[in-house]
C-alpha cells in the first residue's frame, strides 16, 4: 500500500477529529505511523488502523473504509483537478478509471497496485462494475464512487450483489447515477 | 500567554512547518517520478518501435508494428497509415489499421479508404507538407480534418498525425485517433516525430535493398531484365506451358552492324541507340511478353501462350518494322538499323531454358549469315546441325582425353640450297571411326567451343617433347626448330609466355629450337595482350612467325607494333604465281618490305618447281610445300636424305 493512502487518512482524521485522535489510532493499531507518499507499506497497517477506528467508534470496518473513500475523493479533486475537469458527469469520469486515472496514479506512484475494473452497461442504464483484488477494498471503491457523484452534483444508488468478502469470485458493484440529488 | 503555552505554540508551529516541508518534498518527488515515468515509457516505446523497424522485412510491416505499438502505449483505439504514391505524392490508404474495436471504427475506416489526399490537404496532406507532427484536439470542429464532413457518428475526437520522410521526400504518414478529447501533448508530438524518423530510415533501407535486387536482375543501361532474370522467367514459362497446350517462344535479336555505329560515332551514341532500340522492342511486344538485354547488342524476347508458330513470326516482323524506323543520332544524322532475329519455340516437354536460348541464338546466326535484316525459325534441320555439332564437340573432348590427337610435321627448306630449315607441327585427329581427320574438320569447332586451349596446350608440349627427342637422337642433324601454331584464344592467355617456358623446360628443349606461328587475324582478335606476350616470348629466345600473311589487314603498323622474325606469305599468292601477274608483284612487295624490316620471308604451299623458281627469283628466303615434303609423322620426317642447313650460320 502506497504511503499516500496513509497520508490521506491522516489528513482526514486530523481534520475531522484532531491530531490527538490520529496519535491514539496509531497507538492502538500498534503501527509506527511513519508514512511518506512515495513509500510502500504493509497492507496490514491500513487494516489495523481501520480496525482500531472501528473499535473506537463502534462502527463496522467497511463503513469506516467507505467514509474514508467518500472523503478522500474531494482531496483527489483538489490535487488533480485536470482529471475531473474533462468531464461533466460522474459516469464518464468513472469510465476513465482504467485508461486514464489509474495510469496517472501509476505514473506518480511507481509500484502502485491499483485495480483494473470490468465495466458493462446494463440494459436499464445502470453501470455494472466488476472488481477483483486481494485487498478486497470494495467499500473504499464505493466510498470514492459516492464522492464522485457528489463532486458532479449527482446522486448515486449503489448495490453490491456479489462480494469477494462473501466468498464470491469477484465483487460486482451496480451503479445508478441520477442527475439531481435524491431527497432522502 | 504562560511560558509553557508559548513553548507549546512554538513546538506546534515547528511541527506544522516540518509537515509542510515533508509534503513539499513529496510533491517534488512525485512530479520528478512522474516525469521519469513518462520518459521511461517514451523510451520503451521508441525502443519497441526501433526493434520492430529493424526486424521488419518491409515498410508495411514496420508501419503495422509501429501503429500497434503506439496505440497500445498511449491507449488510443485507432491508428492508420497513408502511403505516398507516384508521380505526385498523393496519399492513399495503406490498408494498415490498428483498431481496438473494428465495428465501432468501421465508418472511419471506410471513409479513409475512399479518400485520396494531395499534399497540403487534410490531416494527411498537412502532415506531409509541413514535415512535422500535427495535433488536432477536436476533429469534428477542426477544418484541417476534411474527413469530418463524411463522418456522421463522431466516434473520433482527437487525432495525431506524423510524417515518414526519406530526406525531404514523404513516403507515408501515420495517423492516430481517440474518442476522447485530449489536449495537445508536446512530449508525445516529439516522440512520434522521432518514430517518424526511424520509419524513414526503414523506408530508406528498403529502397536500397529493392534497388540492389533490381540491379542484380536488370541491365543498367536499358533497365531491361538481364540474362539471369530472363532465364528465371523462361524457366517459369516452360514450367507453366507444360500444363497447357500453348507454346513458349524465344526471339533472339542481334542488331546488324551495331559495331560500326559504336566505332564510328562513339560509345555514347552506341548506348543511345541501344536504349532506343530497347524502348522500341518493348513497344512492339504483347502485354505479358518480356524483353531482356543479354549484353552488347543482343536482346531476347520471351513470349508465352502462343497459339501457333506463325504468331511468333508475326511478332518478329513487328520487331523488324519498329527497328527499321530511322534513329536520329549525332546531330541530324539518321541511321537505319536492321536486326537479325532467331525464333525458337519450345517443344512439348522441353524444359531447358538454356537450350531454348541456344536454339534461338543458332537461328539468329543463320539470319545474320544470310545478310541480316531478317528472321529465321529454328527448325529440324538446324536442330540436326546443332546436334551434330554437339556430338562432334563431345567426341573431340573424348579424343583429347583418350590420346587420339597426333602431330605430323612438314619441313621448311632454304630456297638457296633446299636444305631443311625446321618443321611445322600440324595436328591430326586419329578417330577410331573416321580415320585421320584433317584440322579444318575440327579446329574451327574447337576454336568456337574453347577446346582449342586444351588442344593447343597438348600440341605445344608434344612438339617440345619431339623436338627434344630429335635433338637427343640426331644432334645438329635434328629437324629443328619445330614450329607450333597458336590460336587467338591461346594468344589471349595472360600467362602464355610462362606456359611456353614451362613446356620447354619440361621437355628439355632449347628455346631457339621452338618457333611460334601466329596468324594476322589472331593478332587482331586480341587487342590487349599480344604485344606484351610477344615481347616476353622473344625475351625467352623463341622465334615468332606471322602466318597467312596477306590474307588479313597486312597492316604495316602491326609489323611495327608486334615483334616477329619471319613472314609467311599465304599459299593463295603462291598458287596464283604464273597465272596472275599481280601475284608476283604482291610477293615481291612483301619480300621487299620484310627484308627492309630485317625479317625473313617464307613462301607457303609450293607445289611445283616453277613456283619454287619464281619465289626464289622474287627473293623469298624459305619455302614450304608438297614439292619439298608433305606433312608426315615424326619418324618419317627424318628419313629425308637432304641434310639440315648448318644452323651456326
Interface residues (C-beta under 8 A of the other chain):
Chain A: X7 X36 X37 X38 X86 X96 X99 X100 X103 X106 X107 X108 X109 X110
Chain B: X22 X26 X29 X30 X33 X34 X37 X38 X75 X180 X181
